[in-house]
Amino acid sequence: MVLMILMMLALGTAAWFGSLGQIRANSMKIESEDRNLMELQSIKDRMLAYAILHPEIYSDESITPGVGYFPCPDINGDGLSDGPCGYTSGINQLFVIGRVPERISNHFFSFIDSDLDPSLYWMAVDSRLVNDHGFFQFTTAKRFAPVNTNLDTEVKDQSNNDVAPLLVDGKDEIVMALFYAGPPLSGQSRTSNSITDYLEQPAINNGYNINFQSVGANNDVFNDYVITITRGEWEAALLSRISQDVSPQDGTPDLCNSVTDGIEHWFNDCSYINPVSRPVFTCDGTTFDNLAGQGWRTLVCP
């Protein structure tokens, strides 16, 4: 009888510790997933901070780029932004997709915490907003203009249709979609940089828009977690800086007074950089030459 009781206690103890181990394993898994989802929100915040602080981050450029731009994605998996992007094989891409870059190393700006797996975080961005657009090349291949809150909500696709550059669950007015890939599903080996080994999203067709999905049939075939930066969030972030009136509080944004009107500056109207050796082009975003000035003065100054 004593032996039977001891055996029952031993079995019960083993079962209890086994259950406790399973609970701890599940708790650790949930905690890890929570951390990854929190990181995705942090990446969103850093992307908006990057857009606001763009002039300071690139203050060493000969023509200081203005606010509102995002980095090109990491295409080759080395953790760095790969530009120029947005224009390939003669096709103007409506959006650019790839991994979130870990950092902009030469300008000391990071997007992903160093203790997390950067291969699991992906981004798709309206290609008009990347700061290194392949269509607007001029020596340093930087696209500085024209980007402001008057940016059209629709663009022409390869079939000349007016469309939103990217959608999420059928909703437009999206400037960026951010993805956390989750653990690999059946058939995802993750030995390459292929998007399909990480994300369960529609096929990409260069020159056309896309409708990304945030919900799938079930967890066995879809585990992407998707958040967005909306057009409204992007505009609000930019205007919070553009409209600052700190000293003196005279009802006029400080930039209207601190930046001289008429000079080549991102706050002023768009101007062509090199009118001496080349013809003066209009600033309508259709030439191959780099332009300076985003037209904020006209929008916000009295």
LUMFITI-497505 format. One line per 10 residues: number of its first residue (from 0); for each residue x, y, z of N, C-alpha, C. Coordinates in steps of 0.05 Angstrom, whole numbers, plus 5000, padded with zeros to 4 digits. Example, Ala and Ser with C-alpha at 12.3 -4.5 7.8 and 13.67 -1.06 7.14 Angstrom:
<pts>
0) 5264:4886:5156:5246:4910:5156:5264:4934:5156 ~ 5257:4955:5142:5273:4979:5143:5258:5001:5157 $
</pts>
This chain:
<pts>
0) 5017:4976:5000:5000:5000:5000:5017:5025:5000 ~ 5038:5024:5017:5056:5047:5019:5070:5052:4992 ~ 5079:5029:4980:5092:5031:4954:5074:5043:4933 ~ 5048:5034:4934:5029:5044:4914:5024:5074:4918 ~ 5023:5083:4943:5019:5111:4948:5042:5127:4938 ~ 5067:5117:4943:5091:5131:4934:5092:5132:4904 ~ 5084:5110:4891:5084:5110:4862:5064:5130:4851 ~ 5040:5132:4863:5020:5151:4855:5030:5179:4858 ~ 5044:5184:4881:5055:5211:4886:5077:5218:4865 ~ 5093:5198:4858:5114:5202:4839:5103:5209:4811 $
10) 5082:5193:4804:5069:5198:4778:5055:5225:4778 ~ 5043:5232:4800:5029:5257:4801:5049:5281:4800 ~ 5071:5277:4814:5092:5298:4814:5103:5302:4786 ~ 5109:5279:4772:5119:5281:4745:5099:5295:4726 ~ 5074:5288:4729:5053:5300:4713:5052:5330:4719 ~ 5054:5337:4744:5052:5365:4752:5075:5381:4740 ~ 5100:5370:4744:5123:5384:4733:5122:5385:4703 ~ 5112:5363:4690:5109:5363:4661:5090:5385:4652 ~ 5068:5388:4666:5048:5408:4660:5060:5436:4664 ~ 5075:5439:4686:5088:5465:4692:5108:5472:4671 $
20) 5123:5452:4661:5142:5457:4640:5128:5466:4615 ~ 5106:5453:4608:5091:5460:4584:5080:5489:4587 ~ 5070:5495:4611:5059:5522:4615:5081:5543:4612 ~ 5105:5536:4623:5127:5555:4621:5136:5558:4592 ~ 5137:5536:4577:5144:5537:4549:5125:5554:4533 ~ 5099:5550:4539:5078:5565:4525:5080:5595:4532 ~ 5085:5600:4558:5088:5627:4568:5111:5642:4554 ~ 5134:5627:4552:5157:5638:4539:5151:5644:4509 ~ 5137:5626:4496:5130:5630:4468:5112:5654:4465 ~ 5092:5657:4483:5073:5680:4482:5089:5705:4487 $
30) 5107:5705:4507:5123:5728:4513:5140:5736:4490 ~ 5152:5717:4476:5169:5722:4453:5152:5735:4430 ~ 5128:5724:4425:5112:5735:4404:5103:5764:4412 ~ 5096:5768:4437:5088:5794:4446:5110:5814:4441 ~ 5135:5806:4447:5158:5823:4443:5161:5830:4414 ~ 5158:5811:4396:5160:5816:4368:5138:5835:4357 ~ 5114:5832:4368:5093:5850:4359:5097:5878:4370 ~ 5107:5880:4394:5114:5906:4405:5136:5919:4389 ~ 5155:5903:4379:5177:5914:4363:5166:5925:4337 ~ 5146:5912:4326:5134:5922:4301:5122:5950:4305 $
40) 5109:5955:4328:5099:5981:4334:5122:6001:4338 ~ 5143:5991:4350:5167:6008:4354:5179:6016:4327 ~ 5180:5997:4308:5190:6003:4281:5173:6025:4268 ~ 5147:6023:4271:5129:6044:4260:5136:6071:4272 ~ 5140:6073:4298:5147:6098:4311:5174:6109:4300 ~ 5193:6090:4296:5219:6099:4287:5218:6108:4258 ~ 5201:6095:4242:5198:6104:4214:5187:6132:4213 ~ 5167:6138:4230:5156:6166:4230:5176:6185:4241 ~ 5192:6177:4261:5213:6195:4271:5234:6200:4249 ~ 5241:6180:4234:5260:6183:4212:5249:6203:4191 $
50) 5223:6201:4185:5211:6220:4166:5212:6249:4176 ~ 5207:6252:4202:5207:6279:4213:5235:6291:4215 ~ 5254:6274:4223:5282:6283:4228:5299:6280:4203 ~ 5288:6275:4181:5303:6270:4156:5324:6292:4150 ~ 5317:6318:4153:5337:6339:4147:5361:6337:4166 ~ 5356:6330:4192:5378:6329:4211:5395:6304:4206 ~ 5382:6281:4199:5397:6256:4195:5416:6259:4171 ~ 5407:6274:4151:5423:6277:4126:5433:6306:4124 ~ 5439:6318:4146:5448:6347:4145:5475:6350:4132 ~ 5490:6328:4127:5516:6330:4114:5514:6330:4083 $
60) 5489:6327:4073:5486:6327:4044:5490:6355:4033 ~ 5499:6357:4007:5503:6383:3995:5477:6399:3993 ~ 5455:6385:3986:5428:6396:3986:5413:6381:4007 ~ 5406:6393:4030:5394:6379:4052:5366:6370:4044 ~ 5361:6344:4045:5334:6333:4039:5314:6341:4060 ~ 5289:6343:4052:5269:6352:4071:5255:6330:4086 ~ 5232:6336:4097:5218:6317:4114:5200:6299:4097 ~ 5192:6277:4109:5171:6260:4097:5181:6235:4084 ~ 5207:6231:4081:5217:6208:4066:5222:6184:4084 ~ 5221:6160:4072:5227:6135:4086:5251:6122:4072 $
70) 5264:6103:4085:5287:6090:4072:5278:6069:4052 ~ 5295:6062:4033:5290:6039:4016:5292:6014:4033 ~ 5278:5993:4027:5280:5968:4043:5307:5955:4040 ~ 5312:5935:4057:5335:5918:4054:5327:5895:4036 ~ 5339:5894:4012:5332:5874:3992:5350:5849:3994 ~ 5375:5852:4000:5394:5829:3999:5399:5816:4026 ~ 5386:5826:4047:5389:5813:4073:5413:5820:4089 ~ 5427:5842:4082:5451:5850:4097:5445:5869:4120 ~ 5419:5876:4123:5412:5894:4145:5412:5923:4138 ~ 5420:5930:4113:5423:5958:4106:5402:5965:4085 $
80) 5395:5990:4084:5377:6001:4063:5390:5999:4036 ~ 5376:5987:4016:5387:5983:3990:5375:6002:3969 ~ 5389:6023:3963:5379:6042:3943:5399:6045:3920 ~ 5391:6057:3898:5364:6067:3894:5343:6045:3890 ~ 5318:6052:3895:5296:6033:3892:5272:6047:3880 ~ 5252:6032:3874:5227:6044:3863:5225:6045:3833 ~ 5247:6038:3819:5247:6040:3790:5265:6017:3780 ~ 5253:5998:3766:5269:5975:3757:5261:5966:3729 ~ 5281:5961:3713:5276:5951:3685:5257:5969:3670 ~ 5260:5995:3674:5243:6015:3660:5215:6017:3670 $
90) 5209:6004:3693:5182:6005:3705:5183:6021:3730 ~ 5166:6040:3732:5163:6056:3757:5145:6040:3776 ~ 5157:6030:3798:5142:6014:3817:5124:6032:3833 ~ 5100:6023:3839:5081:6038:3855:5088:6036:3885 ~ 5100:6013:3892:5109:6009:3920:5134:5993:3919 ~ 5149:5994:3940:5174:5978:3943:5171:5960:3968 ~ 5178:5935:3965:5176:5916:3988:5202:5902:3993 ~ 5208:5897:4018:5232:5883:4026:5234:5883:4057 ~ 5256:5874:4067:5259:5874:4096:5262:5903:4107 ~ 5254:5907:4131:5260:5932:4145:5290:5933:4150 $
100) 5303:5954:4141:5332:5955:4146:5337:5957:4176 ~ 5358:5943:4185:5365:5944:4213:5374:5972:4221 ~ 5388:5985:4203:5400:6011:4210:5408:6026:4185 ~ 5412:6052:4188:5425:6069:4168:5453:6074:4180 ~ 5472:6057:4175:5496:6056:4190:5513:6082:4189 ~ 5514:6094:4165:5531:6118:4163:5518:6143:4174 ~ 5492:6140:4183:5479:6163:4195:5468:6156:4223 ~ 5477:6133:4234:5472:6126:4262:5442:6126:4269 ~ 5426:6114:4252:5397:6111:4258:5390:6082:4255 ~ 5377:6071:4276:5369:6043:4275:5338:6040:4276 $
110) 5329:6018:4264:5300:6012:4263:5292:5988:4279 ~ 5311:5969:4283:5305:5944:4296:5324:5939:4320 ~ 5314:5931:4343:5331:5925:4365:5350:5902:4358 ~ 5375:5904:4367:5396:5886:4359:5393:5858:4369 ~ 5376:5853:4389:5374:5826:4400:5351:5810:4387 ~ 5338:5821:4366:5316:5808:4353:5325:5799:4325 ~ 5310:5780:4314:5316:5769:4287:5305:5789:4266 ~ 5323:5804:4252:5314:5824:4233:5301:5812:4208 ~ 5305:5787:4203:5294:5775:4178:5263:5772:4180 ~ 5252:5775:4204:5223:5771:4207:5207:5797:4203 $
120) 5221:5820:4199:5207:5845:4197:5209:5856:4168 ~ 5186:5861:4156:5185:5869:4128:5169:5895:4125 ~ 5173:5908:4103:5159:5934:4098:5152:5936:4068 ~ 5130:5950:4063:5122:5958:4036:5116:5988:4038 ~ 5128:6004:4021:5125:6033:4023:5118:6045:3996 ~ 5101:6065:3996:5095:6081:3972:5121:6090:3960 ~ 5127:6082:3936:5154:6087:3925:5160:6117:3921 ~ 5139:6134:3920:5144:6163:3917:5157:6174:3942 ~ 5156:6160:3964:5166:6170:3990:5194:6160:3998 ~ 5206:6143:3981:5233:6134:3988:5253:6156:3983 $
130) 5274:6158:3999:5293:6180:3996:5315:6174:3976 ~ 5313:6152:3963:5334:6145:3943:5320:6131:3919 ~ 5304:6147:3905:5288:6136:3884:5303:6134:3858 ~ 5303:6111:3845:5318:6106:3821:5310:6123:3797 ~ 5286:6134:3797:5277:6151:3774:5288:6179:3776 ~ 5295:6188:3800:5304:6216:3804:5334:6215:3812 ~ 5351:6209:3792:5379:6206:3798:5395:6230:3789 ~ 5413:6238:3806:5431:6261:3800:5456:6257:3817 ~ 5477:6247:3807:5502:6241:3820:5499:6223:3845 ~ 5487:6234:3866:5485:6218:3891:5459:6202:3892 $
140) 5443:6202:3871:5419:6186:3868:5400:6191:3892 ~ 5395:6215:3899:5377:6222:3920:5353:6236:3909 ~ 5329:6229:3919:5304:6242:3910:5295:6261:3932 ~ 5295:6286:3928:5289:6305:3950:5262:6319:3946 ~ 5250:6317:3923:5226:6333:3918:5210:6320:3896 ~ 5185:6326:3893:5168:6343:3911:5150:6325:3928 ~ 5153:6327:3954:5136:6312:3973:5125:6331:3994 ~ 5098:6333:3995:5085:6348:4016:5057:6337:4019 ~ 5040:6350:4035:5013:6340:4040:4995:6343:4016 ~ 5004:6356:3995:4988:6357:3970:4993:6333:3952 $
150) 5009:6315:3961:5016:6291:3944:4990:6277:3936 ~ 4988:6271:3910:4964:6257:3900:4959:6231:3915 ~ 4934:6224:3919:4928:6198:3932:4929:6175:3913 ~ 4928:6181:3887:4928:6160:3866:4951:6165:3847 ~ 4960:6143:3834:4981:6145:3814:4973:6128:3790 ~ 4987:6131:3768:4982:6115:3744:4996:6088:3746 ~ 4982:6066:3741:4995:6040:3739:5004:6035:3710 ~ 5015:6012:3705:5026:6005:3678:5004:6005:3657 ~ 4979:6002:3665:4957:6003:3646:4943:6030:3645 ~ 4957:6050:3657:4947:6078:3657:4921:6082:3673 $
160) 4917:6064:3692:4894:6067:3710:4902:6083:3734 ~ 4884:6100:3745:4889:6115:3769:4883:6096:3793 ~ 4904:6091:3809:4901:6072:3832:4916:6082:3856 ~ 4908:6073:3879:4924:6077:3903:4949:6060:3902 ~ 4973:6070:3909:4997:6054:3907:4996:6027:3921 ~ 4985:6027:3946:4982:6002:3960:4958:6003:3979 ~ 4945:5981:3984:4922:5979:4001:4927:5957:4022 ~ 4913:5958:4044:4913:5937:4064:4884:5931:4070 ~ 4876:5906:4066:4848:5897:4070:4828:5915:4055 ~ 4837:5924:4031:4819:5940:4014:4819:5970:4021 $
170) 4834:5978:4042:4834:6006:4050:4858:6020:4037 ~ 4852:6044:4025:4873:6059:4014:4884:6080:4034 ~ 4896:6101:4024:4908:6122:4042:4929:6109:4060 ~ 4944:6090:4050:4966:6077:4065:4992:6085:4052 ~ 5011:6095:4069:5038:6101:4058:5058:6079:4064 ~ 5053:6063:4084:5071:6041:4090:5056:6019:4104 ~ 5062:5994:4097:5052:5970:4111:5077:5956:4124 ~ 5074:5949:4149:5096:5935:4163:5086:5907:4171 ~ 5104:5888:4168:5097:5860:4172:5116:5847:4192 ~ 5105:5831:4210:5120:5812:4226:5113:5784:4215 $
180) 5133:5769:4206:5129:5744:4191:5119:5721:4208 ~ 5126:5721:4234:5118:5698:4250:5135:5673:4244 ~ 5131:5652:4259:5146:5627:4254:5141:5616:4227 ~ 5160:5601:4215:5156:5590:4188:5133:5570:4187 ~ 5117:5572:4166:5096:5553:4161:5105:5531:4143 ~ 5088:5512:4138:5095:5489:4120:5104:5500:4093 ~ 5127:5491:4084:5138:5499:4058:5155:5524:4058 ~ 5158:5537:4081:5175:5560:4083:5202:5553:4096 ~ 5222:5550:4079:5248:5541:4088:5265:5564:4100 ~ 5260:5588:4090:5274:5612:4099:5304:5610:4097 $
190) 5313:5598:4075:5342:5596:4069:5350:5617:4049 ~ 5331:5634:4040:5337:5654:4020:5323:5680:4028 ~ 5324:5700:4011:5311:5725:4016:5283:5727:4003 ~ 5273:5704:3994:5247:5704:3980:5225:5712:3999 ~ 5208:5731:3990:5186:5741:4006:5167:5718:4013 ~ 5163:5699:3995:5143:5678:3999:5152:5658:4021 ~ 5178:5659:4028:5187:5642:4051:5181:5655:4078 ~ 5171:5680:4077:5165:5695:4102:5136:5704:4103 ~ 5126:5715:4082:5100:5727:4083:5080:5712:4066 ~ 5055:5712:4075:5033:5699:4060:5015:5721:4048 $
200) 5026:5734:4028:5013:5757:4016:5009:5753:3986 ~ 4992:5769:3973:4988:5766:3944:5013:5769:3928 ~ 5013:5758:3904:5036:5760:3887:5041:5789:3878 ~ 5066:5797:3875:5073:5824:3867:5076:5825:3837 ~ 5064:5846:3825:5065:5851:3796:5077:5879:3792 ~ 5102:5881:3783:5115:5906:3781:5099:5926:3763 ~ 5096:5950:3773:5081:5970:3758:5052:5971:3765 ~ 5043:5954:3783:5015:5953:3791:5013:5954:3821 ~ 4990:5962:3831:4987:5964:3860:4980:5936:3872 ~ 4976:5935:3898:4971:5910:3912:4953:5914:3935 $
210) 4938:5894:3942:4921:5894:3966:4931:5874:3986 ~ 4947:5884:4005:4958:5866:4025:4936:5857:4044 ~ 4939:5834:4056:4919:5823:4074:4930:5821:4103 ~ 4913:5826:4122:4921:5823:4150:4909:5798:4164 ~ 4891:5785:4149:4877:5762:4160:4877:5739:4139 ~ 4882:5715:4148:4881:5692:4130:4860:5671:4139 ~ 4860:5649:4126:4840:5628:4132:4844:5617:4160 ~ 4868:5610:4167:4874:5600:4194:4904:5602:4199 ~ 4912:5595:4224:4940:5598:4232:4959:5579:4218 ~ 4948:5558:4206:4965:5538:4192:4974:5548:4165 $
220) 4960:5568:4154:4967:5577:4127:4973:5607:4126 ~ 4969:5621:4149:4973:5650:4149:4979:5659:4178 ~ 5003:5671:4182:5009:5681:4208:5024:5708:4207 ~ 5020:5722:4184:5031:5750:4183:5016:5768:4202 ~ 5031:5785:4215:5019:5806:4231:5025:5833:4217 ~ 5004:5848:4212:5007:5872:4194:4996:5897:4208 ~ 5012:5918:4208:5003:5944:4217:5010:5964:4195 ~ 4999:5988:4196:5003:6007:4175:5011:6035:4186 ~ 5022:6051:4168:5025:6079:4172:5006:6092:4152 ~ 4985:6104:4161:4965:6116:4143:4974:6143:4133 $
230) 4961:6152:4112:4967:6178:4101:4962:6200:4123 ~ 4941:6197:4138:4935:6216:4159:4956:6217:4181 ~ 4967:6193:4189:4988:6193:4209:5014:6205:4199 ~ 5020:6200:4174:5044:6212:4161:5041:6242:4160 ~ 5018:6252:4151:5014:6281:4149:5015:6294:4176 ~ 5002:6282:4196:5002:6293:4223:5030:6296:4234 ~ 5047:6275:4229:5074:6275:4239:5090:6298:4226 ~ 5087:6301:4200:5102:6322:4186:5093:6350:4194 ~ 5066:6354:4196:5056:6380:4203:5062:6388:4232 ~ 5066:6368:4249:5074:6374:4277:5101:6388:4278 $
240) 5117:6382:4258:5143:6396:4256:5141:6421:4240 ~ 5129:6420:4216:5128:6442:4198:5114:6466:4211 ~ 5093:6461:4227:5077:6483:4238:5086:6493:4265 ~ 5109:6483:4275:5119:6491:4301:5122:6522:4303 ~ 5112:6533:4325:5114:6562:4330:5123:6565:4359 ~ 5149:6563:4363:5159:6562:4391:5166:6590:4401 ~ 5182:6604:4385:5192:6630:4395:5197:6649:4371 ~ 5183:6671:4371:5161:6678:4388:5135:6665:4378 ~ 5115:6662:4395:5090:6650:4387:5072:6672:4375 ~ 5078:6676:4349:5064:6698:4335:5044:6688:4315 $
250) 5037:6662:4317:5018:6651:4298:5029:6643:4271 ~ 5055:6647:4268:5069:6639:4243:5089:6617:4248 ~ 5089:6596:4233:5109:6574:4238:5137:6585:4237 ~ 5154:6576:4255:5181:6586:4257:5197:6584:4231 ~ 5192:6563:4216:5207:6559:4191:5201:6582:4171 ~ 5178:6593:4173:5171:6615:4154:5190:6639:4159 ~ 5200:6642:4184:5218:6664:4190:5247:6656:4189 ~ 5253:6631:4197:5282:6623:4199:5294:6615:4172 ~ 5277:6608:4152:5287:6601:4126:5282:6624:4107 ~ 5303:6633:4093:5300:6655:4075:5284:6647:4050 $
260) 5264:6663:4043:5248:6657:4020:5264:6660:3994 ~ 5260:6641:3976:5273:6643:3950:5299:6628:3947 ~ 5311:6619:3970:5336:6604:3967:5330:6575:3963 ~ 5350:6559:3956:5347:6531:3951:5346:6516:3978 ~ 5322:6509:3986:5318:6497:4012:5293:6479:4011 ~ 5292:6457:4025:5270:6439:4024:5244:6452:4032 ~ 5244:6472:4049:5220:6485:4058:5207:6503:4037 ~ 5224:6512:4019:5215:6531:3999:5203:6517:3974 ~ 5194:6533:3955:5183:6521:3930:5204:6506:3915 ~ 5195:6488:3899:5214:6471:3884:5230:6487:3864 $
270) 5256:6480:3862:5273:6494:3842:5293:6473:3831 ~ 5301:6478:3806:5320:6460:3793:5348:6467:3803 ~ 5364:6447:3809:5390:6451:3822:5411:6464:3803 ~ 5411:6456:3778:5433:6464:3761:5423:6478:3735 ~ 5412:6502:3737:5401:6515:3713:5422:6526:3694 ~ 5447:6528:3703:5468:6540:3687:5476:6522:3663 ~ 5482:6497:3669:5492:6479:3648:5470:6462:3636 ~ 5445:6463:3646:5423:6448:3634:5398:6466:3633 ~ 5379:6458:3616:5354:6473:3615:5340:6473:3642 ~ 5324:6493:3647:5309:6495:3672:5283:6479:3668 $
280) 5281:6457:3683:5257:6440:3681:5236:6449:3702 ~ 5212:6442:3697:5191:6447:3717:5193:6427:3739 ~ 5183:6434:3762:5185:6416:3785:5160:6399:3788 ~ 5153:6384:3768:5129:6368:3769:5134:6339:3774 ~ 5159:6332:3780:5165:6304:3786:5167:6286:3762 ~ 5170:6297:3738:5171:6281:3714:5198:6280:3701 ~ 5217:6294:3711:5244:6294:3698:5262:6275:3713 ~ 5285:6268:3701:5304:6251:3713:5323:6266:3732 ~ 5321:6292:3733:5340:6308:3747:5331:6314:3776 ~ 5350:6316:3793:5344:6321:3821:5334:6349:3825 $
290) 5316:6353:3843:5303:6378:3849:5305:6385:3878 ~ 5305:6410:3885:5305:6418:3913:5281:6435:3920 ~ 5269:6430:3942:5246:6446:3951:5220:6431:3949 ~ 5206:6429:3972:5181:6413:3974:5156:6430:3974 ~ 5159:6456:3974:5135:6474:3972:5120:6477:3998 ~ 5133:6473:4021:5119:6477:4047:5112:6506:4052 ~ 5130:6524:4044:5125:6553:4049:5098:6561:4038 ~ 5092:6554:4014:5066:6561:4002:5043:6549:4017 ~ 5047:6526:4029:5025:6512:4042:5019:6523:4070 ~ 5040:6531:4085:5036:6538:4113:5041:6567:4121 $
300) 5055:6582:4104:5061:6609:4112:5039:6629:4104 ~ 5033:6648:4121:5011:6667:4114:5020:6686:4092 $
</pts>
